[in-house]
């Protein structure tokens, strides 16, 4: 079957179709009317669809009719809420100020507590280190008495060599500045160098930390500065209360070191 292209008027097309083959030409008038009707119907439907599409586009692209009204309502509502908020703040200004002050005070209290906590942590850590130091000193033969540790040597050296040994241990020769320390040293019943000398100025006895001698426990008749050469002090092994003696600094003697503990 050949494809028919509508290049002529519908009446001519109908005539060509009716004359093709051996078809009955008596039906040509009715066929002409039918084909023409369908062609115009297609045009009408297409036009109608275009109109509907145009309407849809117009509706979808056009802003709502009440857009300005809705915008105004929302603006009015916003302004009303802002007004109510301002009224609330104004009516509760004193209460808000009080609450703000309480909040700030609580924050300061919290900061103080944190500071106290940090201080306690540092103090705890320091105490732990001190206890560890105490344990170490006790293991090394140090003796604890009234906030100080004392080391009593088992060998003999000169006064200066003895002091150098104390310094190497983080200590110094013992300073006796109380009756309690004097009694403690006397109970050791041992001749020992301690931290008293007049080598800097003869006759002016000073402790190793540079402080002057105020309270002394010299053995009767001491210091006698025998030969004007006895410039260092020793604890004499004696059961008596006063047992200090001056001696040649180059003499060999035991010694006692003191390491003070921070309060």
C-alpha positions as CSV (number, residue, x, y, z in Angstrom):
1,X,0.0,0.0,0.0
2,X,1.4,3.4,-0.9
3,X,1.7,6.2,1.6
4,X,-0.4,9.2,0.7
5,X,1.1,12.7,1.5
6,X,-1.3,15.5,1.9
7,X,0.2,17.9,-0.6
8,X,-3.2,18.9,-2.2
9,X,-6.6,19.9,-1.0
10,X,-8.6,17.3,0.8
11,X,-11.0,17.0,-2.1
12,X,-8.2,16.2,-4.6
13,X,-6.8,13.6,-2.1
14,X,-10.2,12.0,-1.7
15,X,-10.6,11.8,-5.5
16,X,-7.2,10.2,-5.8
17,X,-8.0,7.6,-3.2
18,X,-11.4,6.9,-4.7
19,X,-9.9,6.4,-8.2
20,X,-7.1,4.1,-7.0
21,X,-7.7,0.4,-7.7
22,X,-11.1,-0.9,-8.5
23,X,-12.9,0.7,-5.6
24,X,-16.5,1.9,-5.8
25,X,-16.6,5.6,-6.7
26,X,-20.1,5.9,-5.6
27,X,-18.9,6.4,-2.0
28,X,-16.6,9.3,-2.8
29,X,-18.8,12.2,-1.6
30,X,-19.2,10.6,1.9
31,X,-15.6,9.7,2.1
32,X,-14.6,13.3,1.3
33,X,-16.8,14.6,4.1
34,X,-15.4,12.1,6.6
35,X,-11.7,12.7,5.9
36,X,-12.2,16.5,6.0
37,X,-14.0,16.2,9.3
38,X,-11.2,14.2,10.8
39,X,-8.5,16.6,9.6
40,X,-10.3,19.6,11.1
41,X,-10.9,17.6,14.3
42,X,-7.2,17.0,14.7
43,X,-6.5,20.7,14.3
44,X,-9.2,21.6,16.8
45,X,-7.8,19.2,19.4
46,X,-4.3,20.4,18.9
47,X,-5.4,24.0,19.4
48,X,-7.3,23.0,22.5
49,X,-4.3,21.3,24.0
50,X,-2.2,24.4,23.3
51,X,-4.7,26.6,25.1
52,X,-4.7,24.3,28.1
53,X,-0.9,24.3,28.2
54,X,-0.9,28.1,28.0
55,X,-3.3,28.3,30.9
56,X,-1.2,25.9,33.0
57,X,2.0,27.9,32.3
58,X,0.3,31.1,33.2
59,X,-1.0,29.7,36.5
60,X,2.4,28.1,37.4
61,X,4.5,31.2,36.6
62,X,2.2,33.9,38.0
63,X,2.7,34.7,41.7
64,X,-0.2,34.1,44.0
65,X,-2.8,36.7,43.9
66,X,-2.6,37.2,47.7
67,X,1.3,37.4,47.9
68,X,1.4,41.0,49.0
69,X,-1.3,40.4,51.6
70,X,0.5,37.4,53.0
71,X,3.7,39.3,53.2
72,X,2.1,42.2,55.0
73,X,0.4,39.8,57.5
74,X,3.8,38.1,58.2
75,X,5.5,41.5,58.7
76,X,2.8,42.6,61.1
77,X,3.0,39.3,63.0
78,X,6.8,39.7,63.3
79,X,6.5,43.2,64.5
80,X,3.9,42.2,67.0
81,X,6.1,39.4,68.4
82,X,9.0,41.8,68.7
83,X,6.9,44.2,70.5
84,X,5.7,41.5,73.0
85,X,9.3,40.5,73.5
86,X,10.4,44.0,74.2
87,X,7.5,44.4,76.6
88,X,8.5,41.2,78.4
89,X,12.1,42.3,78.8
90,X,11.0,45.7,80.0
91,X,8.6,44.2,82.5
92,X,11.2,41.8,83.9
93,X,14.3,43.9,83.6
94,X,15.0,43.8,87.3
95,X,14.5,40.1,87.5
96,X,16.7,39.5,84.4
97,X,19.4,41.7,86.0
98,X,19.2,39.7,89.2
99,X,19.4,36.4,87.4
100,X,22.3,37.7,85.3
101,X,24.2,38.7,88.5
102,X,23.5,35.3,90.1
103,X,24.8,33.6,86.9
104,X,28.0,35.7,86.9
105,X,28.5,35.0,90.6
106,X,28.1,31.2,90.0
107,X,30.6,31.4,87.2
108,X,33.1,33.2,89.5
109,X,32.5,30.6,92.2
110,X,33.0,27.8,89.7
111,X,36.3,29.4,88.6
112,X,37.4,29.7,92.2
113,X,36.6,26.1,92.8
114,X,38.5,25.1,89.8
115,X,41.5,27.2,91.0
116,X,41.3,25.5,94.4
117,X,41.1,22.1,92.8
118,X,44.2,22.8,90.7
119,X,46.0,24.1,93.8
120,X,45.1,20.9,95.7
121,X,46.2,18.8,92.8
122,X,49.6,20.6,92.8
123,X,49.9,20.3,96.5
124,X,49.1,16.6,96.3
125,X,51.7,16.0,93.6
126,X,54.2,17.9,95.7
127,X,53.5,15.8,98.7
128,X,53.9,12.7,96.6
129,X,57.3,13.9,95.4
130,X,58.2,14.7,99.0
131,X,57.2,11.3,100.2
132,X,59.2,9.7,97.5
133,X,62.2,11.8,98.5
134,X,61.7,10.8,102.1
135,X,61.6,7.1,101.2
136,X,64.8,7.6,99.1
137,X,66.6,9.4,101.9
138,X,65.6,6.8,104.5
139,X,66.8,4.0,102.2
140,X,70.2,5.9,101.9
141,X,70.6,6.0,105.7
142,X,69.2,9.5,106.5
143,X,67.5,10.1,109.8
144,X,64.4,12.3,110.2
145,X,64.0,14.7,113.1
146,X,61.9,17.9,113.5
147,X,61.4,18.8,109.8
148,X,64.9,17.9,108.7
149,X,66.8,14.8,107.5
150,X,70.2,14.1,108.9
151,X,73.0,12.0,107.4
152,X,75.8,10.7,109.7
153,X,78.9,9.6,107.9
154,X,80.7,6.3,108.5
155,X,84.1,7.6,107.3
156,X,86.3,10.6,108.3
157,X,87.3,13.6,106.3
158,X,88.4,17.2,106.9
159,X,85.8,19.9,107.7
160,X,85.8,21.3,104.1
161,X,85.7,17.8,102.5
162,X,82.9,16.9,104.9
163,X,80.9,20.0,103.8
164,X,81.6,19.2,100.1
165,X,80.1,15.8,100.6
166,X,77.0,17.3,102.2
167,X,76.6,19.7,99.3
168,X,76.8,16.9,96.8
169,X,73.9,15.3,98.6
170,X,71.8,18.4,98.3
171,X,72.4,19.3,102.0
172,X,74.9,21.1,104.2
173,X,76.7,20.6,107.5
174,X,74.2,20.7,110.4
175,X,73.1,24.0,111.9
176,X,72.2,23.6,115.6
177,X,69.8,26.5,116.4
178,X,67.6,24.9,119.1
179,X,67.9,22.9,122.3
180,X,66.0,20.1,120.7
181,X,68.6,19.8,117.9
182,X,71.4,20.0,120.4
183,X,69.9,17.1,122.4
184,X,69.4,15.2,119.2
185,X,73.0,15.6,118.1
186,X,74.3,14.7,121.6
187,X,72.4,11.4,121.7
188,X,74.3,10.3,118.6
189,X,77.3,9.9,120.9
190,X,79.8,10.5,118.0
191,X,82.5,13.1,117.3
192,X,81.4,14.9,114.2
193,X,81.9,18.1,112.2
194,X,78.9,20.4,112.0
195,X,78.3,23.7,110.2
196,X,80.1,26.2,112.4
197,X,83.4,28.0,111.6
198,X,85.3,31.3,112.2
199,X,87.7,30.9,109.2
200,X,86.4,34.0,107.6
201,X,87.0,36.2,110.6
202,X,88.9,34.8,113.6
203,X,86.8,34.8,116.7
204,X,83.5,35.5,114.9
205,X,81.7,32.2,114.5
206,X,79.2,31.9,111.8
207,X,77.0,29.1,110.4
208,X,77.5,27.7,106.9
209,X,74.5,29.7,105.7
210,X,76.2,32.9,106.7
211,X,74.0,33.6,109.8
212,X,75.8,34.6,113.1
213,X,76.0,32.4,116.1
214,X,73.5,33.5,118.7
215,X,73.0,30.4,120.9
216,X,75.9,28.2,121.6
217,X,76.6,24.9,123.5
218,X,80.4,25.0,123.9
219,X,82.1,22.6,126.2
220,X,83.5,24.4,129.3
221,X,86.6,26.3,128.3
222,X,85.8,26.2,124.6
223,X,86.5,27.6,122.1
224,X,90.1,28.0,123.1
225,X,91.5,28.5,119.6
226,X,94.6,26.4,120.5
227,X,97.5,27.8,118.6
228,X,95.1,30.2,116.9
229,X,94.5,27.5,114.3
230,X,91.3,25.8,115.6
231,X,88.7,27.4,113.3
232,X,86.1,24.6,112.8
233,X,83.6,23.2,115.3
234,X,82.9,19.6,116.2
235,X,80.3,17.9,118.3
236,X,82.3,16.1,121.0
237,X,81.1,12.7,122.0
238,X,80.0,13.5,125.5
239,X,77.1,12.8,127.7
240,X,77.1,16.3,129.0
241,X,74.6,18.9,127.7
242,X,77.3,21.2,126.2
243,X,79.7,19.4,123.9
244,X,81.0,21.7,121.2
245,X,84.7,21.9,120.7
246,X,86.9,23.9,118.3
247,X,89.4,21.9,116.3
248,X,91.9,22.2,113.4
249,X,89.9,22.2,110.2
250,X,92.3,19.8,108.5
251,X,91.7,17.1,111.2
252,X,89.9,13.9,110.2
253,X,86.5,13.5,111.6
254,X,83.1,12.1,111.0
255,X,80.4,14.6,109.9
256,X,76.7,15.2,110.0
257,X,74.7,16.7,107.1
258,X,71.3,18.4,107.4
259,X,68.6,18.6,104.7
260,X,65.7,20.8,105.7
261,X,62.3,19.9,104.5
262,X,60.1,22.6,103.1
263,X,57.1,23.3,105.5
